Amino acid sequence: MASILERNGSYMIMVSTGYDSTGKQLRKTMTWKPEAGMTEKQIEKELNEKAVLFKRKVLSGQVLDGGITFEDFCERWARDYAEPQLSPKTYDRYKNMLKRVLKEMGIFVLISYNLSI
């Protein structure tokens, strides 16, 4: 089960994803704030639903690390979602489009960096 902490009117939901090589516990967190006017029972019910859904997402790999680049995200998406879910022809087409998009984004980033100097 996920751990839930109340903090200043909002709730932090934590899910453990194991331990690193030094023995430090790895966690994913999310914050949820109840809407104004919710009763305690409504808050408790909604909070439990959010915690269960968040844990499911974390354990299925749908919650990503904050430091991931767009290129790494695209590679992960192609490997984990597109290849198993799409037809081979569609998958190949998407991969070719992604190569072009990433190439253009790289050029754009370079140009915008030079303009800001």
Backbone as numpy.savetxt, mean C-alpha at the origin, in Angstrom:
# Nx Ny Nz CAx CAy CAz Cx Cy Cz
-4.80 -11.29 15.23 -5.64 -10.10 15.23 -4.76 -8.86 15.23
-5.27 -7.81 14.73 -4.58 -6.53 14.70 -4.66 -5.87 16.07
-3.65 -5.08 16.39 -3.66 -4.30 17.64 -4.25 -2.93 17.34
-5.03 -2.42 18.29 -5.68 -1.12 18.11 -5.35 -0.23 19.30
-4.88 0.98 19.01 -4.58 1.97 20.04 -5.36 3.24 19.77
-5.99 3.79 20.81 -6.68 5.07 20.65 -5.69 6.19 20.90
-5.68 7.17 19.98 -4.75 8.30 20.11 -5.45 9.58 19.69
-5.74 10.45 20.64 -6.31 11.77 20.37 -7.54 11.75 19.47
-8.48 10.88 19.75 -9.72 10.83 18.98 -9.63 10.02 17.69
-8.46 9.48 17.38 -8.33 8.60 16.23 -7.76 7.27 16.72
-7.73 6.30 15.86 -7.29 4.96 16.23 -6.18 4.50 15.29
-5.12 3.93 15.89 -4.03 3.38 15.10 -4.19 1.86 15.11
-4.23 1.29 13.91 -4.36 -0.15 13.75 -3.00 -0.68 13.31
-2.47 -1.66 14.06 -1.15 -2.23 13.76 -1.28 -3.72 13.47
-0.54 -4.16 12.44 -0.49 -5.58 12.10 0.97 -5.98 12.01
1.33 -7.04 12.70 2.71 -7.54 12.66 2.91 -8.36 11.39
4.08 -8.15 10.74 4.40 -8.91 9.53 5.60 -9.81 9.75
5.97 -10.00 11.02 7.09 -10.88 11.33 8.23 -10.11 11.98
9.44 -10.66 11.84 10.62 -10.08 12.46 11.74 -9.98 11.44
12.59 -8.96 11.61 13.74 -8.84 10.71 14.90 -9.69 11.26
16.06 -9.61 10.61 17.20 -10.46 10.99 17.77 -10.13 12.36
17.48 -8.94 12.88 17.97 -8.57 14.21 16.96 -8.88 15.31
15.80 -9.41 14.94 14.77 -9.74 15.92 13.76 -8.64 16.15
13.89 -7.53 15.42 12.95 -6.42 15.56 11.63 -6.76 14.87
10.52 -6.49 15.55 9.21 -6.79 14.98 8.89 -5.80 13.88
8.43 -6.32 12.75 8.04 -5.48 11.62 6.53 -5.30 11.67
6.07 -4.06 11.50 4.64 -3.76 11.59 4.21 -2.84 10.46
2.97 -2.98 10.09 2.30 -2.05 9.18 1.22 -1.36 10.01
1.04 -0.07 9.77 0.04 0.65 10.54 -0.86 1.48 9.62
-2.02 1.76 10.12 -2.94 2.69 9.48 -3.67 3.45 10.58
-4.15 4.63 10.25 -4.90 5.44 11.20 -6.32 5.61 10.68
-7.27 5.51 11.59 -8.68 5.71 11.23 -9.29 6.68 12.24
-10.03 7.64 11.73 -10.72 8.60 12.59 -12.22 8.47 12.36
-12.97 8.26 13.43 -14.43 8.10 13.28 -15.08 9.42 12.86
-16.17 9.29 12.15 -16.94 10.47 11.74 -17.61 11.08 12.96
-17.82 12.37 12.91 -18.48 13.06 14.02 -19.89 12.52 14.20
-20.29 12.36 15.43 -21.65 11.92 15.72 -21.82 10.42 15.82
-20.76 9.65 15.64 -20.87 8.19 15.74 -20.97 7.79 17.22
-21.82 6.82 17.51 -21.91 6.31 18.88 -20.74 5.38 19.15
-20.54 5.05 20.44 -19.44 4.15 20.79 -19.60 2.79 20.15
-20.83 2.30 20.09 -21.07 1.00 19.45 -20.75 1.05 17.97
-21.14 2.14 17.30 -20.84 2.29 15.88 -19.32 2.37 15.66
-18.65 3.11 16.51 -17.19 3.23 16.40 -16.54 1.86 16.57
-16.96 1.13 17.58 -16.38 -0.19 17.84 -16.60 -1.14 16.67
-17.81 -1.15 16.13 -18.13 -2.03 15.00 -17.30 -1.65 13.78
-17.26 -0.37 13.45 -16.52 0.10 12.27 -15.02 -0.14 12.45
-14.52 0.09 13.64 -13.10 -0.10 13.93 -12.70 -1.56 13.76
-13.52 -2.46 14.25 -13.23 -3.89 14.09 -13.24 -4.29 12.62
-14.18 -3.75 11.85 -14.23 -4.04 10.41 -12.98 -3.52 9.72
-12.57 -2.29 10.04 -11.36 -1.70 9.46 -10.14 -2.54 9.80
-10.06 -3.01 11.05 -8.91 -3.80 11.48 -8.83 -5.12 10.72
-9.95 -5.78 10.56 -9.98 -7.05 9.84 -9.59 -6.84 8.37
-10.14 -5.82 7.72 -9.82 -5.54 6.33 -8.35 -5.16 6.16
-7.83 -4.35 7.07 -6.43 -3.95 7.00 -5.50 -5.16 7.16
-5.81 -6.02 8.12 -4.99 -7.22 8.32 -5.01 -8.09 7.07
-6.18 -8.25 6.47 -6.29 -9.04 5.25 -5.42 -8.46 4.13
-5.46 -7.13 3.99 -4.65 -6.47 2.96 -3.16 -6.63 3.22
-2.76 -6.48 4.48 -1.35 -6.62 4.82 -0.86 -8.03 4.52
-1.62 -9.03 4.97 -1.20 -10.41 4.79 -1.23 -10.86 3.33
-2.05 -10.20 2.50 -2.09 -10.56 1.08 -1.11 -9.74 0.25
-0.37 -8.83 0.89 0.63 -8.05 0.17 0.10 -6.81 -0.52
-1.10 -6.39 -0.20 -1.69 -5.22 -0.84 -1.24 -3.91 -0.20
-0.62 -3.97 0.97 -0.11 -2.77 1.62 1.38 -2.72 1.36
1.82 -1.68 0.68 3.21 -1.57 0.26 4.03 -0.75 1.24
5.35 -0.93 1.15 6.26 -0.10 1.93 6.19 1.33 1.43
6.41 2.29 2.30 6.33 3.69 1.93 7.44 4.14 0.99
8.58 3.45 0.97 9.72 3.89 0.18 9.81 3.27 -1.20
8.77 2.71 -1.72 8.81 2.04 -3.01 8.74 3.06 -4.14
9.54 2.85 -5.18 9.50 3.75 -6.33 8.37 3.35 -7.27
7.99 4.26 -8.15 6.92 3.96 -9.09 7.33 2.81 -10.01
8.58 2.80 -10.42 9.06 1.73 -11.29 8.98 0.38 -10.59
9.39 0.32 -9.32 9.29 -0.93 -8.56 7.83 -1.35 -8.36
6.97 -0.36 -8.12 5.55 -0.66 -7.99 5.01 -1.27 -9.29
5.38 -0.71 -10.42 4.91 -1.23 -11.72 5.39 -2.66 -11.95
6.65 -2.92 -11.60 7.19 -4.28 -11.74 6.43 -5.26 -10.85
6.18 -4.84 -9.64 5.46 -5.70 -8.69 4.02 -5.94 -9.17
3.38 -4.88 -9.64 2.02 -5.01 -10.15 1.97 -5.97 -11.33
2.93 -5.83 -12.24 2.96 -6.71 -13.42 3.16 -8.16 -13.01
4.07 -8.39 -12.08 4.38 -9.76 -11.64 3.23 -10.37 -10.83
2.71 -9.61 -9.85 1.74 -10.18 -8.90 0.30 -10.13 -9.38
-0.05 -9.14 -10.19 -1.43 -9.01 -10.62 -1.61 -9.27 -12.11
-0.90 -8.50 -12.93 -1.18 -8.52 -14.36 -0.91 -9.87 -15.00
0.25 -10.44 -14.73 0.60 -11.71 -15.39 -0.39 -12.83 -15.06
-0.76 -13.03 -13.78 -1.71 -14.11 -13.50 -3.16 -13.80 -13.88
-3.53 -12.51 -13.93 -4.94 -12.15 -14.12 -5.32 -11.82 -15.57
-4.36 -11.38 -16.36 -4.67 -10.90 -17.71 -4.31 -11.95 -18.76
-4.91 -11.81 -19.92 -4.55 -12.72 -21.02 -3.11 -12.41 -21.43
-2.41 -13.39 -22.01 -1.01 -13.16 -22.41 -0.85 -11.97 -23.37
-1.77 -11.81 -24.28 -1.67 -10.70 -25.24 -1.81 -9.35 -24.52
-2.78 -9.24 -23.63 -2.98 -8.01 -22.87 -1.78 -7.73 -21.98
-1.28 -8.76 -21.34 -0.12 -8.61 -20.47 1.09 -8.08 -21.24
1.37 -8.66 -22.41 2.49 -8.19 -23.24 2.29 -6.73 -23.66
1.07 -6.39 -24.02 0.78 -5.01 -24.43 1.01 -4.03 -23.26
0.54 -4.39 -22.09 0.73 -3.54 -20.91 2.22 -3.38 -20.59
2.98 -4.48 -20.69 4.41 -4.40 -20.41 5.11 -3.45 -21.37
4.75 -3.52 -22.64 5.35 -2.61 -23.63 4.97 -1.16 -23.35
3.71 -0.93 -22.98 3.29 0.44 -22.65 4.01 0.95 -21.41
4.17 0.08 -20.41 4.86 0.48 -19.18 6.30 0.88 -19.45
6.98 0.15 -20.34 8.35 0.50 -20.69 8.40 1.91 -21.26
7.47 2.22 -22.15 7.44 3.55 -22.76 7.11 4.63 -21.74
6.14 4.35 -20.87 5.74 5.32 -19.86 6.89 5.60 -18.90
7.55 4.54 -18.43 8.65 4.72 -17.49 9.81 5.48 -18.14
10.06 5.19 -19.41 11.12 5.91 -20.12 10.78 7.40 -20.21
9.55 7.71 -20.57 9.13 9.11 -20.67 9.15 9.80 -19.31
8.75 9.10 -18.27 8.77 9.69 -16.94 10.20 9.99 -16.50
11.12 9.12 -16.86 12.52 9.34 -16.53 13.04 10.59 -17.20
12.67 10.81 -18.46 13.09 12.00 -19.19 12.45 13.23 -18.55
11.18 13.13 -18.18 10.47 14.26 -17.57 11.12 14.64 -16.24
11.44 13.64 -15.44 12.07 13.90 -14.15 13.41 14.59 -14.36
14.18 14.16 -15.34 15.47 14.77 -15.64 15.29 16.22 -16.06
14.32 16.49 -16.93 14.07 17.85 -17.40 13.62 18.73 -16.25
12.68 18.25 -15.44 12.19 19.09 -14.35 13.29 19.32 -13.30
14.19 18.40 -13.14 15.30 18.59 -12.22 16.22 19.68 -12.73
16.51 19.67 -14.02 17.39 20.69 -14.59 16.76 22.08 -14.53
15.46 22.15 -14.64 14.79 23.46 -14.59 14.81 24.04 -13.18
14.87 23.20 -12.17 14.80 23.71 -10.80 16.15 24.17 -10.28
17.21 23.97 -11.01 18.54 24.38 -10.54 18.73 25.87 -10.62
